[in-house]
Each structure stands twice: as C-alpha cells, then as structure tokens.
Amino acid sequence: MATATQRRGRDTNPLTKEQKTDREDSRAIRARQRAIGRELRRLYDIVAKEPVPDDFLELLRKIDESGEVKAAK
C-alpha cells in the first residue's frame, strides 16, 4: 500500500532504480562467490583426506634417492 508521500508522486527512497538493481546484482554476485567458495573448500577437504596412492609414494621415493645420488657426486 502506498504512503501519502508516494501518492503525491514523491519517492522517499533516495536510491534510483538503477542503483537498486546494481546493489541487488552485487549481492547476488557475492552470494554466488560464497557458494562457490564453500563448494571448493568442501571438495578440497575431501581430496586432502584421501590417502596417497602407493605408486605415487614409490615415485617420490625414487626421486628422493636420485637427488641424494646427485648431491653425493
């Protein structure tokens, strides 16, 4: 329901429709960014908790050994 001021054609809200739209767009963008951040953190946490595959550990061991041999020369 319109107020008396609004019925007289005066808008009491100092923001223009464009400013309101920009503000709403900014809020929507921030909400999407927060949702993306939450999902990325959730996925990262899942991956970080997975065990390291044995093949990968073996490869790292070989790399370490080859570095020790080169350092000894």
Summary of the structure (lengths in Angstrom):
residues: 73
radius of gyration: 29.5
end to end distance: 87.1
largest distance: 91.4
contacts: 117
relative contact order: 0.05
helix: 77%
strand: 0%
